[in-house]
Amino acid sequence: MSKTFKLAAAAALCAAAAVAHAEVKFDANFEGDTTSINAASDSFNSGGRIEVNANAELLKQGENFVNARASLLLGLNADSTVDDAWIQFGNASADFKFGRFEAVDLFPVAKDTVLELAAPVGYRANIGRGRFKDGQFHGALGLNAAPGLRFELGLINYKGDKVGVVEQVVRPVVVYNTGDLTLRAGFESFDKGAGNQTGYGLSAGYALAKDAAVNVNYGKSSDLDASSVGANLVYGPAGIGYIQDKTGATKIDTVYAAYSFPLLGVKGAFITPAISVSSGDKVADKTALRVRLNYAF
């Protein structure tokens, strides 16, 4: 699917919503990054994007609903693409989501403004989370079994010939909310060109206050001989996290942190300095510094 077709498809979604007398809500935000990475060779770069979102509630009658969302990413370096482009329909008991989206995150890494690993290892139970390349089918069937209890079955089929590209994924996930506690558990069955493989993920989050939360995660795939464990804390504008990723005998430890300052007192505008430090056995250490500008308008 070409970039032109992607942008046209998102524009068509917005137009269709308007024709159907939908309640369409638009929002946008700017994100600009300046990043310095000290590894085997130093690198310095800057970039960013403007994100434009259209959220359309096409129909709602009683408990039945049809929702849709389109997100355009307009890159500062001339690259533009579609981020989200999905439709969801159902009722209070069950629903189905189809298109380009990200499903339940089984390994959330809050305040990850910058998170650069010394080596690409580990398993975070997100192989089948979503936002795959063109030519894919991604659907998620959701069931609200009880107050606070939700099941989600994700199905992905990507018909690619390149070895290493995810071709098929089945991803059942359960999420349970009770008070300030959120528990997530999920299983992935995937084919990356090496036959069927599996893995699972567990996550627990607790809201300490209105703007403070702690989270711990664990993911493991015996077939990939890989695992990841992590914890993170967000307290107001500050966040810090730790992740240990392992594949075979390679183990990487990464610490990351960020703090968001209001930018000139303007609502929705922030400047966020961030750092991540990653090291492991027989790999070069990597330290990354990033300054991010955000403005929601």
N, C-alpha and C positions, 0 to 999 in steps of 0.2 A: 504494500500500500504506500503510495507516494506521499510526501509531505503535503502537496496540494490537495490530494484527496482527503487526508486527515483533517485539514483545516476546513475544507468544504463540508465534511460530515458533521463536524462540531457546529458549524454555522447553520446547517440544515436543522439540527436538533433544536437550536434556539428559535429558529423561524417556525418550526412545527409546533413548538410549545405556544408561541404567540397566536398562531392560527387557531389552536385548540382552546383558546381563551384560558390558558394556564396562568397560574400565578408564578411568574418568573422573577427570581431575585438574582441580581448581579452583584458581584464583589470582585475586587482585584487587590493585588499586593505586589510590592517590589522587593526583590532580594538581590543584594550585591555583595560579592565576596572578594576579599583579597587574602590569598593564602601563600604561606611560605612553608616548604617541607624540607627538612634536613635529613637526608638519608645517604645512600652511597654517593649520590650527587645532589647538590642543592637545586631546588626548583622554586620558582616564584611565579604566581599567575593571578589573574583577576578575572572575574566573570560574574554572571548573574542572569536574572530573568524577571520578566513581568508575568504574573499569573492572572488570567482572567477567568472567572468562574460564572457559570450560569446554572442555577438550581431551579428546576421546574417541577412543581406539583401539578401534574397533568389532570389528575382526577382523584377525588376523594368522596366516597359515598358510604356513610356509615363507617364501618371498620375497614372497608376496602380502599386501596390506594394504588396509584401509579406515580412513581417519582422518577426523575431523570437528572443527570448532571453532566456537564461538559466543562472541561478545564483546558485552556490553551496556555502553553508556555512559550512566551516570546523572548528568545534568548538575546542577551546583549551582544553576543558574538555572531549574530545573524542566524543562529540555529533556532528554528521554531518547531514545535511538535504538539501533539495532543497528550495530555497527562491522563485525566479521567474522561471516560465517555461511556456511560452505562445507563441502563434502565432497570428499575426494580418495581415489582408489583406483588400484591398479596393482601393480607389482612393482619389482624392482631395475632393470629395463631401461626400463620405460615407465609413465607414470601420467597420470591425467586429474583436473583440479580444476574444480569447478563451484560457483558461488554468488557471494557478495559477498566479495571479497578484493583485496589489492594484489599484483600480479605483480612481476617483477624490476625493481628501480629502476636505470635507466640514468643517473641523475644524482643520486647520493646526496650529501646535504649534512649531514654528521655534525655533531652538537652544535648543531643549528639551534633552540635553545630559543626564540629570537626571530629572525625574518627577514622584515622588512617592506620591500617595494620602493617606491621613489619613484614608479614607474609600472608597470602590469602589462604588461611586454614580455618578449621572449625566447622561446626554445623549448628545453625540457629533456627532450624525448623521452619524456614521461610522459603524453601525451594518452590513451593506451590502457592505462595501468597498472592502473586499476580503481577499485573502490568508487564506482560510478556511482549515479545516482538510481534510483528504483523503475521497474519495467517493463523492465529490461534483462536480457540474457543475457550472462554472462561465463564463458568456459571457457578452460582452458589445458592443452594437451597437452604433456607433458614426455618427453624421450628422453634417457637417460643413455648417450651413444654410446661413451664410454671413461672410464677413471678420471680424474676431474677435469673432464670435458667434458660439458656438458649443453645441449641444445636445448630451447627452449620456444616454442610457437606459441599466442599468445593471440588469442581471437576475442570480439568484443563487438558486440552489436546492440541499439541503444537506439531504440525507435520513438517519438520525440518530435516534436511539430509546431513547437516553438519554435526559431526560427532561432538558431544559435550553440551548440545542444546537440549533442554528439557522437552521431551516429546509427549509424555502423558503423566498426569498427576491426579491422584485421588486424595483428598485432604479433609477428613472429618475433624471437627473442632467443637469443644463445649466450653461455654463461658458461664460462670456463676457469679452473680453480684449479691452481696448481702451487707447492708450498711456501708461501711467504708472499705470493705474487703472485696477484691476482685480476683477470681481464680480462673486461669485458662489452661486447657490441656488439649493437645491435638496430636494427630498421627498423619504421617505422609507416606504414600506409596508412589514412587516415581521411577521413570525410565529416562536416563540421561544417555542412552545409547550403549549402556553396558548391562542391559537386562534389568529386571525389576529389583529395586532397592527400597528400603524403608528407613524411617526415623521418627522420632517423637519429640515433643516439646512441652515444657511445664513452666508456668509463670504465675506469680502471686504479687499483687499490688495492694498497698494500703494507703488510704488518704489520711495523712496526719492532721491536716487542716485544709481550709478552702484552697490554698495555693501551695500546699506541700504534700508530697507523696514519696513513698519508697517502693521499689520494685526489685524482685529477684527472679532470675530466669535460668532455665537449664534446657539444653538440647543435646540429643545424642543419636547418632546413626552408626550402628555396628557394621553395616555394609560398607559405609564410607570410611570406617575406622576413624570417626571424627566426633568431637563433642565441643560444647561451649557452655560456660557458666558465667553469669554476670549479675551485678547488682548496681542500682543507681538510685540517687536521691535528688529530688527537686525541691527546693525551698525558696518560694517566692521567685525572684529573678535569677537565682543561682542554681547550678546543677553540677553534679559530679558522678562519675560512674567508673566501674571496673569490669573488664571482661578477660577471661582466659579462654583462648581458642586452641584446640589441639587437633592435629591430624597425624596419625601414626606417631612417630617419635618427635615431631615438631610441635613445640608448645610456645604460644605467643601470649604475653601479658600486656594489656593495654589499659591505661588510665586516661580519662578525658574529663574536661571541666569547661564550663562556660558561665558567663554572667552578663545579663542584659541590662543596659542603662537606658533610661529615657533619653530620646534625642531632642534636645532643645525644648523639652516640655510639651511637644506636640503629640496629641493623642494618636496611638497606633504606630508611632515611630520609635525605633530602638536601634542601638548600636551594641553589638555583642562580640567582645573578644573571647576567644576560645583556644584551648590547647589540647592536644592528645600526645601521649608518649607511649610508644610501643616497642617492646624488645623481646627477644627469644634466643634459643640456642641455635648457633650456626647460621644466623641471619643478621643482616645489618639492622641496627636500631633505627627507628624512624620517629622523629619529632615533628609535629605539624602545628603551626600557628595560623589562626584565621581571625579576621575581623569582618563581621557581617553587618550590613545595614538592612533593616527591615522597615517597610512602611505599608500599612494596610489602609486602603482608601476605597 
